[in-house]
Amino acid sequence: MPAGVGRSARDYAQLQPLVNRSVRDNGPVKENNEAPLAGLLVVDLTRAVAGPFATMLLGDMGARVIKVEEEGTGDETRQWGPPFVEGISTYFLSMNRNKESVALNLKREPGRSLLAAMAAKADVVIENFRPGVMERLGFGYEALSGRNPRLVYASISGFGQTGPDRLRPGYDLVLQAMSGLMDVSRAEGEAPVKVAFPVADILSGLFAGQAIMTALYSRERTGKGRYIDVSLMEGMLCAMSSLAETFLATGKQPQRVGTAQANIVPYQMFHCADGALVCGAPNERLWQRFCSAIGRPEWLLEERYRGNGARTSRRKELVAAIEDVLRGGTVAEWLARFEENQIPCGPVLDMEHALGHRQVQARGTIVESPHAKLGTVRSVGNPMRMSGFTPAYTAAPDLGADTERLRKEFLRS
């Protein structure tokens, strides 16, 4: 099929030979009072990735999430593709399940009145406009909390609500570069490398979700909501704290070691006769087993490799010696040997084989959600499992699919 041509729902289904064997058994739909966040109303004014990811996870846990989108265009990820399935962006599908969609013009009526009415009853409002936009529209925290003191209001932005770069556009690519991640992720002598998925967005979405739950817990004690300011920049730096601490404590740049770990040797990808695997020995007990597994017990007697610090100082030499041994066998042979010796290891899988992995199948990680046009959408389920609750999933909504119903609900006289 030529690049850029949307696939049909039938084509999409046929692309899942491994994935569709692993649909989680959700069982009967649970009563609302069994969902941990049942009764929680979230008004979601976010688009793209960070905010929608945060609110999707809340929706999975039973919160009612109303996604507010711009009339006509909607969330920008609706246009991100290919791939498209029946004209629907798979990127949008991946970030927006378990939500209702209302399409509004926030500069005019009746859009303004409807948003005000929803916010007055909401437990949470979350937005990721550029700092100051919501205040100019009349929907900032001060305005909304004045009418709803219990409101938890979260703002996600690239660089935060204060500081000289507060108005700078903050997309994931920019933050991967500016946080130092792209520089430190490369091997020495290679070009900076971007992580394949939007890690800055996903991390800030997780931080926002945790902040929201913390504020809701506080509200149970105080009766008052809070304002939350989460930035992609700080989220990235916090997540990279072990690398940041290297510089803060020593004044030296972290090592650029590619797939390796700067503080542990061995702990990286190695090449075998027919491919690559990853393995590591992050403590002395595992180092002893590692040497035994690869047939080099004499290394245990060598002072130059005694202790992780010694091995790290001789990284280049030791890694070359290990790879020389591993190239004498296949990936399957070495994985079997490592697993037998309980050494951390794994194959380097592509997406098809990762989604089709036996553990993914056994855990029912791939879930099915009903969709009005596509019939069924498969996606990766929420990883937060807990007793007494199994999420029931619905696929991402069409733009404005719930607008009229929500107008009747929130603006009824």
One Martini backbone bead per residue (centre of mass of N, CA, C, O) as a GRO file, in nm:
protein
  413
    1MET     BB    1   0.095   0.036   0.024
    2PRO     BB    2   0.098   0.349  -0.002
    3ALA     BB    3   0.209   0.614   0.131
    4GLY     BB    4  -0.063   0.771   0.317
    5VAL     BB    5  -0.265   0.546   0.305
    6GLY     BB    6  -0.544   0.447   0.434
    7ARG     BB    7  -0.673   0.212   0.633
    8SER     BB    8  -0.870  -0.030   0.703
    9ALA     BB    9  -1.019  -0.216   0.938
   10ARG     BB   10  -0.934  -0.481   0.806
   11ASP     BB   11  -0.637  -0.419   0.773
   12TYR     BB   12  -0.579  -0.373   1.069
   13ALA     BB   13  -0.651  -0.656   1.169
   14GLN     BB   14  -0.433  -0.805   0.982
   15LEU     BB   15  -0.185  -0.664   1.155
   16GLN     BB   16  -0.255  -0.878   1.426
   17PRO     BB   17  -0.124  -1.178   1.463
   18LEU     BB   18  -0.016  -1.135   1.770
   19VAL     BB   19  -0.198  -0.938   1.932
   20ASN     BB   20  -0.496  -1.085   1.914
   21ARG     BB   21  -0.410  -1.310   2.142
   22SER     BB   22  -0.405  -1.057   2.385
   23VAL     BB   23  -0.686  -1.017   2.540
   24ARG     BB   24  -0.822  -0.883   2.794
   25ASP     BB   25  -1.022  -0.998   3.056
   26ASN     BB   26  -1.273  -0.793   3.183
   27GLY     BB   27  -1.540  -0.877   3.193
   28PRO     BB   28  -1.773  -0.742   3.346
   29VAL     BB   29  -1.909  -0.457   3.402
   30LYS     BB   30  -1.861  -0.243   3.640
   31GLU     BB   31  -1.947  -0.082   3.893
   32ASN     BB   32  -1.885   0.239   3.967
   33ASN     BB   33  -1.807   0.188   4.282
   34GLU     BB   34  -1.539   0.014   4.190
   35ALA     BB   35  -1.412   0.259   4.095
   36PRO     BB   36  -1.170   0.458   4.220
   37LEU     BB   37  -1.285   0.731   4.033
   38ALA     BB   38  -1.566   0.745   4.094
   39GLY     BB   39  -1.719   1.071   4.043
   40LEU     BB   40  -1.497   1.200   3.880
   41LEU     BB   41  -1.450   1.526   3.738
   42VAL     BB   42  -1.294   1.591   3.415
   43VAL     BB   43  -1.161   1.878   3.261
   44ASP     BB   44  -1.022   1.864   2.928
   45LEU     BB   45  -0.783   2.113   2.776
   46THR     BB   46  -0.611   1.917   2.614
   47ARG     BB   47  -0.330   1.843   2.392
   48ALA     BB   48  -0.176   1.589   2.235
   49VAL     BB   49   0.000   1.432   2.509
   50ALA     BB   50   0.041   1.490   2.814
   51GLY     BB   51  -0.255   1.545   2.899
   52PRO     BB   52  -0.404   1.305   2.762
   53PHE     BB   53  -0.249   1.089   2.918
   54ALA     BB   54  -0.337   1.168   3.203
   55THR     BB   55  -0.652   1.146   3.151
   56MET     BB   56  -0.663   0.855   3.056
   57LEU     BB   57  -0.576   0.728   3.327
   58LEU     BB   58  -0.817   0.839   3.482
   59GLY     BB   59  -1.034   0.702   3.308
   60ASP     BB   60  -0.948   0.409   3.362
   61MET     BB   61  -1.020   0.461   3.688
   62GLY     BB   62  -1.331   0.613   3.643
   63ALA     BB   63  -1.324   0.877   3.537
   64ARG     BB   64  -1.475   1.163   3.414
   65VAL     BB   65  -1.393   1.263   3.078
   66ILE     BB   66  -1.388   1.590   2.932
   67LYS     BB   67  -1.316   1.679   2.607
   68VAL     BB   68  -1.190   1.985   2.501
   69GLU     BB   69  -1.248   2.119   2.176
   70GLU     BB   70  -1.197   2.257   1.883
   71GLU     BB   71  -1.366   2.380   1.651
   72GLY     BB   72  -1.313   2.174   1.353
   73THR     BB   73  -1.018   2.043   1.459
   74GLY     BB   74  -0.910   1.985   1.728
   75ASP     BB   75  -0.695   1.779   1.806
   76GLU     BB   76  -0.387   1.758   1.655
   77THR     BB   77  -0.367   1.436   1.652
   78ARG     BB   78  -0.587   1.392   1.430
   79GLN     BB   79  -0.343   1.471   1.205
   80TRP     BB   80  -0.150   1.242   1.289
   81GLY     BB   81   0.011   1.125   0.992
   82PRO     BB   82   0.071   0.840   0.930
   83PRO     BB   83  -0.152   0.641   1.053
   84PHE     BB   84  -0.475   0.551   0.925
   85VAL     BB   85  -0.818   0.461   1.026
   86GLU     BB   86  -1.063   0.561   0.857
   87GLY     BB   87  -0.925   0.860   0.912
   88ILE     BB   88  -0.788   0.772   1.187
   89SER     BB   89  -0.571   0.841   1.426
   90THR     BB   90  -0.360   0.645   1.609
   91TYR     BB   91  -0.250   0.858   1.799
   92PHE     BB   92  -0.518   0.951   1.914
   93LEU     BB   93  -0.613   0.674   2.019
   94SER     BB   94  -0.364   0.639   2.230
   95MET     BB   95  -0.473   0.917   2.420
   96ASN     BB   96  -0.833   0.897   2.420
   97ARG     BB   97  -0.960   0.716   2.605
   98ASN     BB   98  -1.221   0.745   2.814
   99LYS     BB   99  -1.396   0.978   2.655
  100GLU     BB  100  -1.537   1.286   2.602
  101SER     BB  101  -1.666   1.508   2.338
  102VAL     BB  102  -1.623   1.869   2.308
  103ALA     BB  103  -1.709   2.137   2.086
  104LEU     BB  104  -1.547   2.460   2.122
  105ASN     BB  105  -1.583   2.818   2.162
  106LEU     BB  106  -1.408   3.017   2.400
  107LYS     BB  107  -1.497   3.317   2.268
  108ARG     BB  108  -1.795   3.202   2.265
  109GLU     BB  109  -2.118   3.152   2.230
  110PRO     BB  110  -2.187   2.865   2.423
  111GLY     BB  111  -1.900   2.775   2.514
  112ARG     BB  112  -1.847   2.939   2.774
  113SER     BB  113  -2.089   2.839   2.942
  114LEU     BB  114  -2.023   2.539   2.937
  115LEU     BB  115  -1.748   2.547   3.070
  116ALA     BB  116  -1.838   2.687   3.330
  117ALA     BB  117  -2.038   2.463   3.416
  118MET     BB  118  -1.833   2.232   3.431
  119ALA     BB  119  -1.626   2.367   3.628
  120ALA     BB  120  -1.829   2.400   3.869
  121LYS     BB  121  -1.840   2.060   3.889
  122ALA     BB  122  -1.552   2.004   3.907
  123ASP     BB  123  -1.253   1.851   4.026
  124VAL     BB  124  -1.098   1.881   3.740
  125VAL     BB  125  -0.860   2.091   3.573
  126ILE     BB  126  -0.691   2.065   3.250
  127GLU     BB  127  -0.402   2.232   3.097
  128ASN     BB  128  -0.183   2.330   2.779
  129PHE     BB  129  -0.143   2.614   2.750
  130ARG     BB  130  -0.014   2.895   2.727
  131PRO     BB  131   0.082   3.110   2.936
  132GLY     BB  132  -0.224   3.311   2.997
  133VAL     BB  133  -0.464   3.215   2.823
  134MET     BB  134  -0.680   3.136   3.039
  135GLU     BB  135  -0.694   3.416   3.168
  136ARG     BB  136  -0.791   3.571   2.911
  137LEU     BB  137  -1.056   3.383   2.893
  138GLY     BB  138  -1.155   3.332   3.210
  139PHE     BB  139  -1.009   3.018   3.298
  140GLY     BB  140  -0.856   3.040   3.540
  141TYR     BB  141  -0.798   2.960   3.858
  142GLU     BB  142  -0.917   3.208   4.003
  143ALA     BB  143  -1.191   3.206   3.860
  144LEU     BB  144  -1.281   2.905   3.916
  145SER     BB  145  -1.225   2.886   4.230
  146GLY     BB  146  -1.430   3.106   4.312
  147ARG     BB  147  -1.674   2.895   4.229
  148ASN     BB  148  -1.460   2.636   4.303
  149PRO     BB  149  -1.277   2.558   4.579
  150ARG     BB  150  -1.231   2.231   4.509
  151LEU     BB  151  -1.047   2.280   4.281
  152VAL     BB  152  -0.836   2.111   4.057
  153TYR     BB  153  -0.555   2.275   3.891
  154ALA     BB  154  -0.386   2.197   3.582
  155SER     BB  155  -0.062   2.282   3.443
  156ILE     BB  156   0.089   2.231   3.122
  157SER     BB  157   0.433   2.286   3.023
  158GLY     BB  158   0.744   2.329   2.903
  159PHE     BB  159   0.859   2.572   3.142
  160GLY     BB  160   0.634   2.702   3.287
  161GLN     BB  161   0.479   2.986   3.457
  162THR     BB  162   0.777   3.076   3.495
  163GLY     BB  163   1.009   3.269   3.359
  164PRO     BB  164   1.183   3.347   3.061
  165ASP     BB  165   1.052   3.063   2.908
  166ARG     BB  166   0.733   3.040   2.944
  167LEU     BB  167   0.657   3.112   2.618
  168ARG     BB  168   0.791   2.872   2.512
  169PRO     BB  169   0.780   2.628   2.307
  170GLY     BB  170   0.705   2.274   2.439
  171TYR     BB  171   0.816   2.020   2.288
  172ASP     BB  172   0.950   1.718   2.306
  173LEU     BB  173   1.196   1.763   2.123
  174VAL     BB  174   1.302   2.011   2.276
  175LEU     BB  175   1.335   1.863   2.558
  176GLN     BB  176   1.528   1.643   2.475
  177ALA     BB  177   1.749   1.850   2.408
  178MET     BB  178   1.750   2.056   2.667
  179SER     BB  179   1.791   1.824   2.900
  180GLY     BB  180   2.030   1.612   2.771
  181LEU     BB  181   1.933   1.340   2.649
  182MET     BB  182   2.054   1.337   2.359
  183ASP     BB  183   2.350   1.353   2.453
  184VAL     BB  184   2.363   1.105   2.667
  185SER     BB  185   2.246   0.866   2.470
  186ARG     BB  186   2.500   0.855   2.331
  187ALA     BB  187   2.776   0.768   2.188
  188GLU     BB  188   3.087   0.820   2.155
  189GLY     BB  189   3.099   1.009   1.847
  190GLU     BB  190   2.803   1.048   1.822
  191ALA     BB  191   2.501   1.145   1.762
  192PRO     BB  192   2.241   1.266   1.870
  193VAL     BB  193   1.945   1.111   2.033
  194LYS     BB  194   1.618   1.016   1.994
  195VAL     BB  195   1.351   0.917   2.137
  196ALA     BB  196   1.085   0.749   1.991
  197PHE     BB  197   0.922   0.856   2.221
  198PRO     BB  198   0.743   1.099   2.420
  199VAL     BB  199   0.899   1.126   2.711
  200ALA     BB  200   0.833   1.412   2.815
  201ASP     BB  201   0.529   1.387   2.800
  202ILE     BB  202   0.483   1.130   2.968
  203LEU     BB  203   0.616   1.227   3.229
  204SER     BB  204   0.438   1.479   3.273
  205GLY     BB  205   0.176   1.318   3.287
  206LEU     BB  206   0.252   1.157   3.539
  207PHE     BB  207   0.305   1.398   3.725
  208ALA     BB  208   0.025   1.521   3.699
  209GLY     BB  209  -0.134   1.281   3.808
  210GLN     BB  210   0.003   1.276   4.086
  211ALA     BB  211  -0.069   1.567   4.166
  212ILE     BB  212  -0.373   1.534   4.155
  213MET     BB  213  -0.397   1.308   4.370
  214THR     BB  214  -0.264   1.473   4.595
  215ALA     BB  215  -0.473   1.707   4.593
  216LEU     BB  216  -0.720   1.528   4.654
  217TYR     BB  217  -0.621   1.430   4.926
  218SER     BB  218  -0.603   1.709   5.053
  219ARG     BB  219  -0.905   1.782   5.015
  220GLU     BB  220  -1.016   1.575   5.222
  221ARG     BB  221  -0.892   1.753   5.467
  222THR     BB  222  -0.960   2.073   5.367
  223GLY     BB  223  -1.166   2.137   5.108
  224LYS     BB  224  -0.931   2.223   4.911
  225GLY     BB  225  -0.784   2.322   4.645
  226ARG     BB  226  -0.538   2.329   4.370
  227TYR     BB  227  -0.242   2.437   4.215
  228ILE     BB  228  -0.077   2.316   3.910
  229ASP     BB  229   0.280   2.299   3.803
  230VAL     BB  230   0.388   2.152   3.497
  231SER     BB  231   0.700   2.062   3.344
  232LEU     BB  232   0.897   1.922   3.108
  233MET     BB  233   1.174   2.009   3.204
  234GLU     BB  234   1.150   1.912   3.504
  235GLY     BB  235   1.070   1.624   3.442
  236MET     BB  236   1.331   1.542   3.302
  237LEU     BB  237   1.535   1.616   3.527
  238CYS     BB  238   1.412   1.433   3.741
  239ALA     BB  239   1.440   1.162   3.579
  240MET     BB  240   1.767   1.252   3.551
  241SER     BB  241   1.902   1.262   3.842
  242SER     BB  242   2.154   1.076   3.818
  243LEU     BB  243   2.289   1.261   3.602
  244ALA     BB  244   2.273   1.533   3.746
  245GLU     BB  245   2.441   1.450   3.999
  246THR     BB  246   2.707   1.416   3.860
  247PHE     BB  247   2.743   1.721   3.806
  248LEU     BB  248   2.675   1.849   4.085
  249ALA     BB  249   2.914   1.684   4.238
  250THR     BB  250   3.165   1.717   4.000
  251GLY     BB  251   3.141   1.890   3.715
  252LYS     BB  252   3.074   1.647   3.527
  253GLN     BB  253   3.002   1.488   3.257
  254PRO     BB  254   2.831   1.252   3.148
  255GLN     BB  255   2.857   0.969   3.003
  256ARG     BB  256   2.880   0.841   2.672
  257VAL     BB  257   2.719   0.499   2.633
  258GLY     BB  258   2.449   0.446   2.519
  259THR     BB  259   2.333   0.133   2.613
  260ALA     BB  260   2.467   0.194   2.863
  261GLN     BB  261   2.594   0.223   3.201
  262ALA     BB  262   2.791   0.444   3.368
  263ASN     BB  263   2.789   0.267   3.667
  264ILE     BB  264   2.791  -0.012   3.492
  265VAL     BB  265   2.986  -0.329   3.469
  266PRO     BB  266   2.790  -0.498   3.300
  267TYR     BB  267   2.532  -0.288   3.099
  268GLN     BB  268   2.415  -0.396   2.786
  269MET     BB  269   2.472  -0.421   2.458
  270PHE     BB  270   2.525  -0.720   2.256
  271HIS     BB  271   2.698  -0.906   2.021
  272CYS     BB  272   2.632  -1.170   1.817
  273ALA     BB  273   2.626  -1.386   1.556
  274ASP     BB  274   2.283  -1.298   1.493
  275GLY     BB  275   2.285  -1.050   1.706
  276ALA     BB  276   2.112  -0.901   1.986
  277LEU     BB  277   2.165  -0.819   2.337
  278VAL     BB  278   2.087  -0.797   2.684
  279CYS     BB  279   2.301  -0.736   2.976
  280GLY     BB  280   2.381  -0.792   3.339
  281ALA     BB  281   2.599  -0.693   3.645
  282PRO     BB  282   2.505  -0.502   3.932
  283ASN     BB  283   2.659  -0.731   4.101
  284GLU     BB  284   2.863  -0.968   4.243
  285ARG     BB  285   2.681  -1.212   4.217
  286LEU     BB  286   2.630  -1.172   3.910
  287TRP     BB  287   2.924  -1.170   3.818
  288GLN     BB  288   2.983  -1.461   3.889
  289ARG     BB  289   2.765  -1.584   3.702
  290PHE     BB  290   2.859  -1.456   3.441
  291CYS     BB  291   3.139  -1.586   3.420
  292SER     BB  292   3.028  -1.872   3.415
  293ALA     BB  293   2.839  -1.850   3.162
  294ILE     BB  294   3.096  -1.752   2.964
  295GLY     BB  295   3.367  -1.905   3.055
  296ARG     BB  296   3.518  -1.680   3.287
  297PRO     BB  297   3.633  -1.749   3.593
  298GLU     BB  298   3.915  -1.597   3.597
  299TRP     BB  299   3.804  -1.303   3.639
  300LEU     BB  300   3.760  -1.334   3.955
  301LEU     BB  301   4.091  -1.319   4.005
  302GLU     BB  302   4.099  -1.031   3.892
  303GLU     BB  303   4.168  -0.720   4.006
  304ARG     BB  304   4.064  -0.541   3.760
  305TYR     BB  305   3.749  -0.683   3.824
  306ARG     BB  306   3.722  -0.594   4.126
  307GLY     BB  307   3.455  -0.452   4.115
  308ASN     BB  308   3.270  -0.208   3.973
  309GLY     BB  309   3.480   0.019   3.963
  310ALA     BB  310   3.694  -0.141   3.806
  311ARG     BB  311   3.518  -0.212   3.561
  312THR     BB  312   3.446   0.080   3.481
  313SER     BB  313   3.750   0.172   3.431
  314ARG     BB  314   3.744  -0.094   3.209
  315ARG     BB  315   3.524  -0.090   2.992
  316LYS     BB  316   3.646  -0.126   2.707
  317GLU     BB  317   3.798  -0.388   2.763
  318LEU     BB  318   3.560  -0.565   2.877
  319VAL     BB  319   3.353  -0.538   2.650
  320ALA     BB  320   3.530  -0.661   2.431
  321ALA     BB  321   3.565  -0.937   2.570
  322ILE     BB  322   3.268  -1.015   2.584
  323GLU     BB  323   3.198  -0.989   2.280
  324ASP     BB  324   3.397  -1.202   2.187
  325VAL     BB  325   3.242  -1.431   2.320
  326LEU     BB  326   2.943  -1.384   2.208
  327ARG     BB  327   3.019  -1.424   1.898
  328GLY     BB  328   3.026  -1.754   1.945
  329GLY     BB  329   2.709  -1.709   1.959
  330THR     BB  330   2.381  -1.704   1.990
  331VAL     BB  331   2.118  -1.556   2.119
  332ALA     BB  332   1.972  -1.811   2.217
  333GLU     BB  333   2.210  -1.939   2.364
  334TRP     BB  334   2.269  -1.705   2.566
  335LEU     BB  335   1.991  -1.677   2.693
  336ALA     BB  336   1.984  -1.961   2.809
  337ARG     BB  337   2.233  -1.927   2.987
  338PHE     BB  338   2.141  -1.681   3.151
  339GLU     BB  339   1.874  -1.794   3.259
  340GLU     BB  340   2.003  -2.034   3.410
  341ASN     BB  341   2.179  -1.800   3.585
  342GLN     BB  342   2.007  -1.547   3.653
  343ILE     BB  343   2.047  -1.322   3.428
  344PRO     BB  344   2.007  -1.028   3.309
  345CYS     BB  345   1.795  -1.044   3.013
  346GLY     BB  346   1.748  -0.978   2.647
  347PRO     BB  347   1.596  -0.918   2.369
  348VAL     BB  348   1.586  -0.738   2.061
  349LEU     BB  349   1.283  -0.600   1.986
  350ASP     BB  350   1.025  -0.554   1.806
  351MET     BB  351   0.701  -0.461   1.811
  352GLU     BB  352   0.572  -0.726   1.733
  353HIS     BB  353   0.730  -0.904   1.946
  354ALA     BB  354   0.654  -0.745   2.197
  355LEU     BB  355   0.337  -0.779   2.170
  356GLY     BB  356   0.382  -1.113   2.133
  357HIS     BB  357   0.471  -1.180   2.396
  358ARG     BB  358   0.410  -1.409   2.637
  359GLN     BB  359   0.372  -1.204   2.872
  360VAL     BB  360   0.167  -1.023   2.732
  361GLN     BB  361  -0.040  -1.245   2.690
  362ALA     BB  362  -0.070  -1.349   2.987
  363ARG     BB  363  -0.159  -1.045   3.093
  364GLY     BB  364  -0.344  -0.887   2.896
  365THR     BB  365  -0.232  -0.606   2.771
  366ILE     BB  366  -0.424  -0.628   2.538
  367VAL     BB  367  -0.696  -0.427   2.442
  368GLU     BB  368  -1.048  -0.370   2.399
  369SER     BB  369  -1.238  -0.121   2.209
  370PRO     BB  370  -1.511   0.044   2.139
  371HIS     BB  371  -1.616   0.170   1.806
  372ALA     BB  372  -1.825   0.334   1.597
  373LYS     BB  373  -1.641   0.276   1.324
  374LEU     BB  374  -1.422   0.027   1.393
  375GLY     BB  375  -1.551  -0.140   1.644
  376THR     BB  376  -1.232  -0.218   1.712
  377VAL     BB  377  -0.976  -0.137   1.952
  378ARG     BB  378  -0.636  -0.168   1.999
  379SER     BB  379  -0.446  -0.167   2.312
  380VAL     BB  380  -0.270  -0.056   2.577
  381GLY     BB  381  -0.308  -0.106   2.886
  382ASN     BB  382  -0.335  -0.039   3.204
  383PRO     BB  383  -0.073  -0.094   3.447
  384MET     BB  384  -0.274  -0.032   3.694
  385ARG     BB  385  -0.315  -0.273   3.915
  386MET     BB  386  -0.608  -0.384   4.110
  387SER     BB  387  -0.804  -0.472   4.342
  388GLY     BB  388  -1.149  -0.484   4.249
  389PHE     BB  389  -1.037  -0.388   3.947
  390THR     BB  390  -1.149  -0.350   3.600
  391PRO     BB  391  -1.120  -0.203   3.324
  392ALA     BB  392  -1.327  -0.017   3.102
  393TYR     BB  393  -1.318   0.028   2.751
  394THR     BB  394  -1.307   0.321   2.540
  395ALA     BB  395  -1.273   0.476   2.267
  396ALA     BB  396  -1.198   0.732   2.100
  397PRO     BB  397  -1.357   1.012   2.012
  398ASP     BB  398  -1.531   1.200   1.831
  399LEU     BB  399  -1.570   1.505   1.729
  400GLY     BB  400  -1.825   1.620   1.929
  401ALA     BB  401  -2.009   1.368   2.015
  402ASP     BB  402  -2.114   1.521   2.314
  403THR     BB  403  -2.222   1.813   2.298
  404GLU     BB  404  -2.534   1.807   2.318
  405ARG     BB  405  -2.558   1.639   2.576
  406LEU     BB  406  -2.391   1.840   2.756
  407ARG     BB  407  -2.572   2.083   2.726
  408LYS     BB  408  -2.819   1.954   2.858
  409GLU     BB  409  -2.682   1.883   3.130
  410PHE     BB  410  -2.534   2.183   3.206
  411LEU     BB  411  -2.779   2.394   3.070
  412ARG     BB  412  -3.010   2.335   3.223
  413SER     BB  413  -3.292   2.486   3.383
   0.00000   0.00000   0.00000
